Amino acid sequence: MKLPSSYDVVGDILVFAEFPKMSETKERKIAEQLLRLHKNLKVICKKTRNYGGRYRLPRLKILAGDRRKETLHKENGCRLKLHVENVYFSPRLGTERQRINQLVKKNESVLVMFSGCGVYPINIARNTKAKEIYGIEINPVAHRYAEENLRLNKSGNITLLGGDVRKIIPHLHKKFDRIIMPLPKSAETFLDLAVPKIKKKGIIHLYLFIREENINNNYLENFLRPYLPRSTIKSVVKCGQFGPGKCRICVDIQIF
């Protein structure tokens, strides 16, 4: 039987995005065989609901292995503890996070909106010479994991704030050299918060889901003009597929 090729490995947990319809007995036998073949895996799951709800979370069913959904994931020299069902996390963005690491300059102040379990702040603290990194996350479970991950990685230049960015950012009396906006959906609707907090010539990294045929500067400039009247697109990076003909991109935008 051909298993679907769409899956993620987070720590020692494999998560299938979809799975062929079959009996629970067959599901379990296949999953148990995968555990025998891949000794680094301890849990096999499948999604029973795609990302949804206020925090854009999936629903997962354990097919075989340990009865847990918490794991320790390693990426770019960082250790990240998280619960794969209660925290939004994409291991496919590891290369993209390394790209951001390489762009951050010495002594920069960085703001990560929608910081989840702390993956972007901890990556930046570990791999750059940024002066300070702020992270804001509304999901209380993800925020607790971020605080634990901060201690786990001994990151001293990170400030984590739990709550709604719309309530927190207006009370941040500072501006940033770089703002990262990795919201899974509709990040552009929060640009009105980001722009007042970016320094002149600062960079915003905006993540969007978009049709592949629209990945061009003309389309994106028209799309972003209502949100960003004084800006220029520095680069557009494709960083993952999201269904047929649709992908995730990062638009690097410089503000004037």
Secondary structure, 3 states (H helix, E strand, C coil): CCCCCCEEEECCEEEECCCCCCCHHHHHHHHHHHHHHCCCCCEEEEEEEEEECCCCEEEEEEEEECCCCEEEEEECCEEEEEECCCCCCCHHHHHHHHHHHHHCCCCCEEEEECCCCCHHHHHHHHHCCCCEEEEEECCHHHHHHHHHHHHHHCCCCEEEEECCHHHHHHHCCCCEEEEEECCCCCHHHHHHHHHHHEEEEEEEEEEEEEEHHHCCHHHHHHHHCCCCCCEEEEEEEEEEECCCCEEEEEEEEEEC
